[in-house]
């Protein structure tokens, strides 16, 4: 079930970022992770 959700999430991400290189997608994903980590740290 989690694998299916992850696959769906990846498919949607690719559809939302047409024309983006794999590098740009990875950098964007990492930026979002960094923002979430910062947000969690602020709540602590």
The first five atom37 places (N, CA, C, CB, O) and aatype in JSON, in Angstrom:
{
  "aatype": [20, 20, 20, 20, 20, 20, 20, 20, 20, 20, 20, 20, 20, 20, 20, 20, 20, 20, 20, 20, 20, 20, 20, 20, 20, 20, 20, 20, 20, 20, 20, 20, 20, 20, 20, 20, 20, 20, 20, 20, 20, 20, 20, 20],
  "atom_mask": [
    [1, 1, 1, 1, 1],
    [1, 1, 1, 1, 1],
    [1, 1, 1, 1, 1],
    [1, 1, 1, 1, 1],
    [1, 1, 1, 1, 1],
    [1, 1, 1, 1, 1],
    [1, 1, 1, 1, 1],
    [1, 1, 1, 1, 1],
    [1, 1, 1, 1, 1],
    [1, 1, 1, 1, 1],
    [1, 1, 1, 1, 1],
    [1, 1, 1, 1, 1],
    [1, 1, 1, 1, 1],
    [1, 1, 1, 1, 1],
    [1, 1, 1, 1, 1],
    [1, 1, 1, 1, 1],
    [1, 1, 1, 1, 1],
    [1, 1, 1, 1, 1],
    [1, 1, 1, 1, 1],
    [1, 1, 1, 1, 1],
    [1, 1, 1, 1, 1],
    [1, 1, 1, 1, 1],
    [1, 1, 1, 1, 1],
    [1, 1, 1, 1, 1],
    [1, 1, 1, 1, 1],
    [1, 1, 1, 1, 1],
    [1, 1, 1, 1, 1],
    [1, 1, 1, 1, 1],
    [1, 1, 1, 1, 1],
    [1, 1, 1, 1, 1],
    [1, 1, 1, 1, 1],
    [1, 1, 1, 1, 1],
    [1, 1, 1, 1, 1],
    [1, 1, 1, 1, 1],
    [1, 1, 1, 1, 1],
    [1, 1, 1, 1, 1],
    [1, 1, 1, 1, 1],
    [1, 1, 1, 1, 1],
    [1, 1, 1, 1, 1],
    [1, 1, 1, 1, 1],
    [1, 1, 1, 1, 1],
    [1, 1, 1, 1, 1],
    [1, 1, 1, 1, 1],
    [1, 1, 1, 1, 1]
  ],
  "atom_positions": [
    [[0.83, -1.2, 0.0], [0.0, 0.0, 0.0], [0.87, 1.26, 0.0], [-0.94, 0.0, 1.21], [0.61, 2.19, -0.76]],
    [[1.89, 1.29, 0.84], [2.78, 2.44, 0.88], [3.54, 2.57, -0.44], [3.78, 2.31, 2.05], [3.74, 3.68, -0.94]],
    [[3.94, 1.43, -1.01], [4.63, 1.46, -2.3], [3.73, 2.06, -3.39], [5.08, 0.05, -2.71], [4.19, 2.84, -4.22]],
    [[2.46, 1.69, -3.37], [1.51, 2.24, -4.35], [1.36, 3.75, -4.17], [0.14, 1.55, -4.22], [1.32, 4.49, -5.15]],
    [[1.27, 4.19, -2.94], [1.13, 5.62, -2.66], [2.38, 6.38, -3.13], [0.9, 5.87, -1.15], [2.27, 7.48, -3.68]],
    [[3.54, 5.79, -2.9], [4.78, 6.44, -3.33], [4.85, 6.53, -4.85], [6.01, 5.67, -2.78], [5.24, 7.56, -5.39]],
    [[4.47, 5.47, -5.54], [4.45, 5.48, -7.0], [3.5, 6.55, -7.52], [4.05, 4.1, -7.55], [3.83, 7.29, -8.45]],
    [[2.31, 6.63, -6.92], [1.34, 7.64, -7.32], [1.91, 9.04, -7.11], [0.02, 7.48, -6.53], [1.79, 9.9, -7.98]],
    [[2.53, 9.26, -5.96], [3.12, 10.55, -5.64], [4.18, 10.93, -6.68], [3.73, 10.54, -4.23], [4.23, 12.07, -7.14]],
    [[5.02, 9.99, -7.04], [6.06, 10.25, -8.03], [5.45, 10.57, -9.4], [7.01, 9.05, -8.15], [5.93, 11.46, -10.1]],
    [[4.4, 9.84, -9.78], [3.74, 10.1, -11.06], [3.16, 11.51, -11.1], [2.63, 9.07, -11.31], [3.29, 12.2, -12.11]],
    [[2.52, 11.93, -10.04], [1.94, 13.28, -9.97], [3.04, 14.33, -10.02], [1.1, 13.45, -8.69], [2.89, 15.34, -10.72]],
    [[4.12, 14.11, -9.31], [5.23, 15.06, -9.3], [5.79, 15.24, -10.71], [6.34, 14.59, -8.34], [6.07, 16.37, -11.12]],
    [[5.94, 14.15, -11.45], [6.45, 14.23, -12.82], [5.45, 15.0, -13.7], [6.69, 12.81, -13.41], [5.86, 15.8, -14.55]],
    [[4.17, 14.78, -13.5], [3.15, 15.48, -14.29], [3.11, 16.97, -13.97], [1.77, 14.88, -14.04], [2.79, 17.78, -14.84]],
    [[3.45, 17.35, -12.74], [3.44, 18.75, -12.34], [4.7, 19.5, -12.77], [3.28, 18.86, -10.84], [4.74, 20.73, -12.72]],
    [[5.72, 18.77, -13.18], [7.0, 19.39, -13.5], [7.48, 19.02, -14.9], [8.05, 18.99, -12.47], [8.63, 18.61, -15.07]],
    [[6.62, 19.18, -15.91], [7.05, 18.82, -17.26], [8.2, 19.71, -17.71], [5.88, 18.92, -18.25], [8.22, 20.91, -17.45]],
    [[9.15, 19.11, -18.38], [10.28, 19.87, -18.87], [11.4, 20.06, -17.86], [9.82, 21.18, -19.32], [12.47, 20.57, -18.21]],
    [[11.18, 19.65, -16.61], [12.23, 19.77, -15.59], [13.21, 18.62, -15.77], [11.62, 19.77, -14.16], [12.83, 17.5, -16.09]],
    [[14.47, 18.92, -15.55], [15.48, 17.86, -15.56], [15.37, 17.05, -14.27], [16.91, 18.45, -15.73], [14.77, 17.5, -13.29]],
    [[15.94, 15.85, -14.28], [15.96, 15.04, -13.05], [16.68, 15.78, -11.94], [16.65, 13.67, -13.31], [16.28, 15.7, -10.78]],
    [[17.73, 16.5, -12.29], [18.48, 17.27, -11.28], [17.6, 18.34, -10.67], [19.74, 17.91, -11.91], [17.6, 18.51, -9.45]],
    [[16.86, 19.07, -11.48], [15.98, 20.12, -10.96], [14.9, 19.53, -10.05], [15.32, 20.9, -12.12], [14.59, 20.09, -9.0]],
    [[14.35, 18.38, -10.44], [13.34, 17.72, -9.6], [13.93, 17.32, -8.25], [12.77, 16.48, -10.32], [13.32, 17.55, -7.21]],
    [[15.13, 16.71, -8.28], [15.77, 16.29, -7.03], [16.08, 17.49, -6.14], [17.07, 15.51, -7.32], [15.89, 17.43, -4.93]],
    [[16.57, 18.57, -6.74], [16.89, 19.77, -5.96], [15.63, 20.36, -5.33], [17.58, 20.83, -6.84], [15.65, 20.79, -4.18]],
    [[14.53, 20.37, -6.08], [13.27, 20.88, -5.55], [12.77, 20.0, -4.4], [12.21, 20.95, -6.66], [12.35, 20.51, -3.36]],
    [[12.82, 18.69, -4.61], [12.4, 17.77, -3.55], [13.24, 17.98, -2.29], [12.5, 16.31, -4.02], [12.71, 17.99, -1.19]],
    [[14.55, 18.14, -2.44], [15.41, 18.34, -1.29], [15.1, 19.67, -0.61], [16.89, 18.3, -1.71], [15.12, 19.76, 0.62]],
    [[14.8, 20.7, -1.39], [14.44, 21.99, -0.8], [13.17, 21.85, 0.04], [14.25, 23.06, -1.9], [13.07, 22.44, 1.11]],
    [[12.19, 21.09, -0.45], [10.96, 20.89, 0.31], [11.23, 20.12, 1.61], [9.92, 20.13, -0.55], [10.66, 20.44, 2.65]],
    [[12.09, 19.12, 1.54], [12.46, 18.36, 2.75], [13.14, 19.29, 3.74], [13.4, 17.17, 2.39], [12.85, 19.25, 4.94]],
    [[14.05, 20.14, 3.25], [14.74, 21.08, 4.13], [13.76, 22.03, 4.8], [15.78, 21.87, 3.34], [13.88, 22.32, 5.99]],
    [[12.78, 22.52, 4.04], [11.77, 23.42, 4.61], [10.94, 22.71, 5.68], [10.86, 23.96, 3.52], [10.65, 23.29, 6.73]],
    [[10.55, 21.47, 5.41], [9.77, 20.72, 6.41], [10.6, 20.48, 7.66], [9.29, 19.38, 5.83], [10.09, 20.61, 8.77]],
    [[11.87, 20.14, 7.49], [12.74, 19.94, 8.65], [12.85, 21.21, 9.47], [14.13, 19.47, 8.2], [12.8, 21.16, 10.7]],
    [[12.99, 22.35, 8.8], [13.08, 23.63, 9.51], [11.79, 23.93, 10.25], [13.4, 24.76, 8.52], [11.8, 24.44, 11.37]],
    [[10.67, 23.6, 9.61], [9.37, 23.83, 10.23], [9.22, 22.99, 11.5], [8.25, 23.52, 9.25], [8.75, 23.48, 12.52]],
    [[9.61, 21.71, 11.41], [9.53, 20.84, 12.58], [10.43, 21.35, 13.7], [9.9, 19.4, 12.21], [10.06, 21.28, 14.87]],
    [[11.6, 21.85, 13.35], [12.54, 22.36, 14.36], [11.96, 23.58, 15.06], [13.9, 22.7, 13.71], [12.19, 23.78, 16.25]],
    [[11.22, 24.41, 14.33], [10.6, 25.59, 14.93], [9.52, 25.21, 15.92], [10.02, 26.5, 13.85], [9.3, 25.9, 16.91]],
    [[8.83, 24.1, 15.66], [7.76, 23.64, 16.53], [8.28, 22.96, 17.79], [6.85, 22.69, 15.78], [7.54, 22.8, 18.76]],
    [[9.53, 22.56, 17.78], [10.09, 21.81, 18.91], [10.4, 22.71, 20.08], [11.36, 21.07, 18.49], [10.88, 22.25, 21.11]]
  ]
}
